Amino acid sequence: MDRYPSIADHGLVGDLQTAALVSSQGVVDWLTAPRFDSPTVFAALLDHDRGGYFLFAPESRNVTCKQLYYPDTAVLVTRFMSPDGVGEVFDCMPPDRTGTPTDRHVLLRGVRAVRGTVHFTLECRPRFDYARATHHLDLQDRTATFRAPNGTACLQSTFPLQQDGNDARGAVTLRPGEVAAAVFTVGGPDGDPPPPVTPGLAMEQFWDVVDFWQRWVRHSSYRGRWPGMVHRSAITLKLLTYAPTGAPVAAATMGLPEQIGGERNWDYRYTWVRDGSLSVRALLDLGFDEEAAQFTRWMEDRLQAREGVDGEPLQIMYRVDGDPTLPEEVLPHFEGYRGSYPVRVGNAAADQLQLDIYGEALYALSEGREVTMQGSYHGWKNIARTLDWLADSWDRPDEGVWETRGGRKDFTFSRVMAWVAFDRGLRLAREHSRPADAPRWTAARDAILEQVMERGWNEKEQALVQHYGSDVLDASLLLIPRVGFLAPRTVSWLSTLDAMERRLVSDSLVYRYDPAASPDGLRGAEGTFSLCTFLYVDALARAGRIRPARYAFEKMQTYANHVGLFAEEIGPSGEQLGNFPQAFTHLSLIMAATTLDGALDQQRD
């Protein structure tokens, strides 16, 4: 067992309320419960010695490990090949089908010998509450119950378990075709253990989970050129969405570094207005209307609650249930992934001012009207009230879309998305005959366009730049043609795209911006942003640059991990960095694929 496997050396399983990471060595080194944003049960990924893990793998050291997903599912299969035999571990979590929050979550781990004789070993070492809580063990033959002051978990296996301090371990030898299983259950009524597990019951549950995911994928309307990667991205988005509310988290993890050994280690287990809003169009393009409608309703609820900081209608992120409270703290006892410290829980960026979120919210609500009909009258009044507020508030410095901590500036992207807010609000009012202060909103929209083109334009670069008065390029502006601020083939946009290619693109990979040229208040550097690379592909395709768009898209697939997942960034040597897997990257992959498919179809015609 490696102390710290690479970030990319993992697959993701989940039950639509929480998720676990499983390394290719058969180690569960990340699990939170009962929700994505809850304290950890296993967190060896952030501290090998203190974090806790669940290993289930062959004993042999001379093993080749391979990992794959069972086709069109979130069931992970890890294969171990050695001279003595070939074995498999399958991991899954029975998905939530009720839409009701629950404290009980099940991780099903089965093992099977395929060839020869395989000796499997099991180690289960939970560490509750970010390893801050102690627990004691009650062991009865094949059932181990871990009891902590603020949590209970139960491990049941088809073979005997032994006590190892306050943890459990076991071993089983299998011959070809034989199956064993271990079921790890967190929470539940009074911590009562579930019914005893048998190999037959484990296989029934396994096939039930397979059927759930394959039925869900069959609802996809995607018929393009890249069904494998698009459907894997769709499954990943689904895995990262909290079923009771429809709110997607930005990533399953916290604290994974954007630079190994650096301080850019954030908690991404929350719902960003930006990320979730852009997912609506991606989901609709694939035919997942209910998922798109559910998030649209969640967004409407946030506008109604008006829980933003300092009187703002919105804040940039929330917990999955809509709670706006996300205090940030450091976990001093965790050493961090390969020494990347500090490890933070919570996210202080929730208190930032980011005016772009209003454009993203209105973008989602306007796109979501396809599946939520016209919306309620009271819902519209909340939208109108928000736009009335924005008409007085858009022309202010803010922290910007990338949550920099270097002070507020007049960010161009924030102004662009404020334009989107008014543009989509006017469109909704007109299409659905809703009462609106159309003259005021129109005046604000037009003033923003004029201001951006005058103050956001840099003559030297012949491009729109990150913030007024600078010459720094910013990849967030790659969204401009998608949202309609500028047409994708106008001279000013093509010139901006050319400037980004000179400054931000490296072998088709795209940096967000240059921190050295635009200090963001943090030490260290970062890799290229995978989200931005897919936005670049989207923009190239819209600009009619089909050949480089397709080549960049295909090259980007070589940076996916072995099961098709992407973290936030790509490092200098092609390694994945940052929280994993990142929902924003996968939704932008879908966006790029559908845009590129359309462009290629038109080219063929």
SULJOVEN-V118516 format. One record per pair of residues at least 6 apart in sequence whose ideal C-beta (glycine too) atoms are under 7 Angstrom apart, sorted by the first residue. I is the first residue (numbers start at 1). J is the second residue. Records with the same first field share a line. If there is no record, write none. Layout:
I=J + J
This chain:
1=25 + 27 + 55
2=25
3=48
4=48 + 337 + 338
5=23 + 25
6=575
7=256 + 567 + 576 + 577 + 580
8=561 + 567 + 575 + 576
9=23 + 24
10=21 + 22 + 23 + 580
11=22 + 67 + 69 + 76 + 563
12=19 + 21 + 236 + 239 + 252 + 565 + 581
13=19 + 20 + 22 + 74 + 76 + 91 + 92 + 93
14=20 + 74 + 93 + 239
15=93 + 94 + 95 + 96 + 105
16=95 + 96 + 241 + 243
17=34 + 35 + 96 + 101 + 102 + 105 + 242 + 243
18=32 + 33 + 34 + 35 + 36 + 38 + 105
19=36 + 239 + 252
20=28 + 30 + 31 + 93 + 107
21=28 + 29 + 30 + 45 + 252
22=28 + 76 + 78 + 91
23=29
24=65 + 67 + 78
25=57 + 65
26=55 + 56 + 57 + 78 + 89
27=53 + 55
28=42 + 53 + 54 + 107
29=42 + 44 + 45 + 53
30=42 + 43 + 45 + 253
31=40 + 41 + 42 + 107
32=38 + 39 + 40 + 41
33=41 + 105 + 186 + 187
34=102 + 103 + 105 + 187
35=242 + 320
36=242 + 249 + 252 + 269 + 320
37=269 + 270 + 319 + 320
39=128 + 129 + 130
40=130
41=52 + 126 + 128 + 153 + 186
42=51 + 52 + 53 + 54 + 126
43=51 + 52 + 127 + 130 + 131
44=51 + 52 + 53
45=51 + 337
46=255 + 334 + 336 + 337 + 343
47=131 + 334 + 335
50=127 + 131 + 333 + 334
51=127 + 131 + 334
52=125 + 126 + 127 + 131
53=125
54=124 + 184
55=122 + 123
56=89 + 109 + 111 + 120 + 122 + 182
57=80 + 89 + 120 + 121
58=80 + 82 + 87 + 118 + 119 + 120
59=119 + 121
60=82 + 84
62=82 + 83
63=80 + 81 + 82
64=81
65=78 + 80
66=79
67=76 + 78 + 562 + 563
68=77 + 563
69=75 + 76 + 563
70=77 + 210
72=213 + 214 + 217 + 231
73=210 + 213 + 214
74=92 + 213 + 235 + 239
75=90 + 92 + 206 + 209 + 210 + 213
76=90 + 91 + 92
77=88 + 90
78=88 + 89
79=86 + 88
80=86 + 87
84=116 + 117
85=113 + 115 + 116 + 117 + 118
86=114 + 115 + 116
87=111 + 112 + 113 + 114 + 118 + 120
88=111 + 112 + 114
89=109 + 111
90=110 + 206
91=109
92=108 + 206 + 209
93=105 + 106 + 107 + 108
94=106 + 108 + 205 + 209
95=209 + 212
96=243
99=243 + 244
100=244
101=244
103=187 + 188
104=185 + 187 + 188
105=186 + 187
106=183 + 185
107=184
108=183 + 202 + 205 + 206
109=181 + 182
110=179 + 181 + 202 + 206
111=120 + 174 + 180
112=174 + 179
113=174 + 175 + 176 + 177 + 178
114=176
115=176
117=173 + 175
118=174
119=171 + 173
120=171 + 172 + 174 + 180
121=171
122=157 + 169 + 170 + 171 + 182
123=169
124=144 + 155 + 167 + 168 + 184
125=167
126=135 + 146 + 153
128=135 + 148 + 150 + 151
129=150 + 151
130=331 + 345
131=333
133=148 + 149 + 150 + 151
134=148
135=146 + 147 + 148 + 166
136=147 + 166
137=144 + 146 + 163 + 166 + 167 + 168
138=145 + 147
139=161 + 163 + 168
141=160
142=156 + 157 + 159 + 160 + 161
143=154 + 156 + 193
144=155 + 161 + 168
145=152 + 154 + 193
146=152 + 153
147=191
152=187 + 191
153=184 + 185 + 186
154=185 + 193
155=168 + 182 + 184
156=183 + 193 + 196 + 197
157=170 + 181 + 182 + 197
158=180 + 181 + 197 + 198 + 199
159=170 + 172 + 180
160=170
161=168 + 169 + 170
162=169 + 170
172=180
174=180
179=199 + 203
180=199
181=197 + 199 + 202
183=197
185=194
213=235
216=238
217=231 + 235
219=287 + 288
220=231 + 234 + 286 + 287
221=286 + 287
222=230 + 286
224=230 + 593 + 594 + 597
225=597
226=593
229=557 + 564 + 589
230=590 + 593
232=564
233=586 + 589 + 590
234=286 + 288 + 590
236=565 + 581 + 586
237=248 + 279 + 583 + 586 + 587
240=248 + 249 + 252 + 583
241=247 + 248 + 291
242=249 + 320
245=298 + 320 + 321 + 322
246=291 + 294 + 295 + 297 + 298
247=271 + 276 + 295 + 298 + 320
248=271 + 275 + 276 + 279 + 583
249=268 + 269 + 270 + 271 + 320 + 583
250=268 + 270 + 272 + 275 + 582 + 583 + 584
251=268 + 269 + 579 + 580 + 581 + 582 + 583
252=580 + 581
253=268 + 579 + 580
254=267 + 268 + 269 + 344 + 345 + 579
255=265 + 267 + 336 + 337 + 343 + 344
256=265 + 337 + 578 + 579 + 580
257=264 + 265 + 337 + 340 + 577
258=264 + 526 + 527 + 568 + 569 + 577 + 578
259=524 + 525 + 526 + 577
260=338 + 340
261=338 + 339 + 340
262=340 + 523 + 524
263=342 + 522 + 523 + 524
264=522 + 524 + 526
265=336 + 340 + 342 + 343 + 344
266=344 + 347
267=344 + 345 + 346 + 347
268=579
270=317 + 318 + 319 + 326 + 347
271=317 + 318 + 320
272=316 + 317
273=314 + 316 + 317 + 357 + 360 + 361
274=356 + 357 + 360 + 401
275=583 + 584
276=295
277=299 + 360 + 361 + 363 + 364
278=360 + 587
279=295 + 587
280=292 + 295 + 296 + 364 + 367 + 368
281=367
282=587 + 590 + 591
283=291 + 292
284=292 + 367 + 370 + 371
285=590 + 594
286=590
289=371
292=368 + 371
293=368 + 371 + 372
296=364 + 365 + 368 + 372
297=372
298=322
299=361 + 364 + 365
300=365 + 375 + 379 + 382
301=322
302=314 + 318 + 322
303=313 + 314 + 382 + 383 + 386
304=382
305=322
306=313
307=315 + 324
308=314 + 315
309=315 + 351
313=386 + 389
314=357 + 358 + 361
315=324 + 350
316=349 + 350 + 352 + 354 + 357
317=326 + 347 + 350
318=324
319=326
324=350
326=346 + 347 + 350
327=346
328=344 + 346 + 347 + 348
329=345 + 346
330=342 + 343 + 344
331=343 + 345
334=343
335=341
336=343
349=403
352=399 + 403
353=398 + 399 + 408
354=398 + 399 + 400 + 401 + 414
355=394 + 396 + 398 + 414 + 418
356=401 + 413 + 414 + 417
358=386 + 390 + 417 + 418 + 421
359=417 + 418 + 419 + 420 + 421
360=417
362=420 + 421 + 424 + 425
363=420 + 424 + 483
365=383
366=424 + 427 + 428
369=375 + 428
374=432
380=434
383=425
384=436
387=421 + 422 + 425 + 441
388=437
390=418 + 421
391=440 + 441 + 444
394=418 + 444 + 448
397=408 + 409 + 410
398=408 + 411 + 414
399=408
400=409 + 411 + 413 + 414
401=413 + 476
402=512
404=520 + 521
405=520 + 521 + 522
406=519 + 520 + 521
409=467
410=467 + 468
411=466 + 467
412=452 + 456 + 464 + 465 + 466 + 467 + 477
413=474 + 476 + 477
415=448 + 451 + 452 + 456
416=452 + 477 + 480 + 485
418=448
419=445 + 448 + 449 + 485
420=483 + 485
422=441 + 444 + 445
423=445
425=436 + 441
426=438 + 441 + 442 + 445
428=434
429=436 + 438
455=468
456=464 + 465 + 468
457=464
458=465 + 471
460=471
461=471 + 473 + 499
462=495 + 499
463=473 + 495 + 496 + 499
464=477 + 496
465=471 + 472 + 473 + 474
466=472 + 473 + 474 + 513 + 518
470=518
472=513 + 514 + 517 + 518
473=499 + 500 + 503 + 504 + 513
474=513
475=500 + 504 + 510 + 511 + 512 + 513 + 529 + 532 + 535
477=496
478=532 + 535 + 536 + 539
479=535
480=486 + 493
481=487 + 488 + 493 + 539 + 542
482=538
486=492 + 493
487=493
488=542 + 543
489=543 + 544
494=543
497=539 + 543
504=510 + 511
505=536
506=528
508=533 + 552 + 555 + 556
509=528 + 533 + 570
510=528 + 529 + 532 + 533 + 536
511=528 + 529
512=529 + 532
515=525
526=569
527=569 + 570 + 571 + 572 + 577
528=569 + 570
529=568 + 569
530=566 + 568 + 569 + 570 + 585
531=584 + 585 + 588
533=556
534=556 + 585 + 588 + 589 + 591 + 592
535=588
536=552
537=549 + 552 + 553 + 592 + 596
538=591 + 592 + 595
540=548 + 549 + 552
541=549 + 595 + 596 + 599
542=595
546=599 + 600 + 603
549=596
550=596
553=592 + 596
559=570 + 574
560=566
561=576
565=581
566=576 + 581 + 582 + 585 + 586
567=576 + 577 + 578 + 579 + 580 + 581 + 582
568=577 + 578 + 579 + 582 + 585
569=577 + 578
570=576
571=577
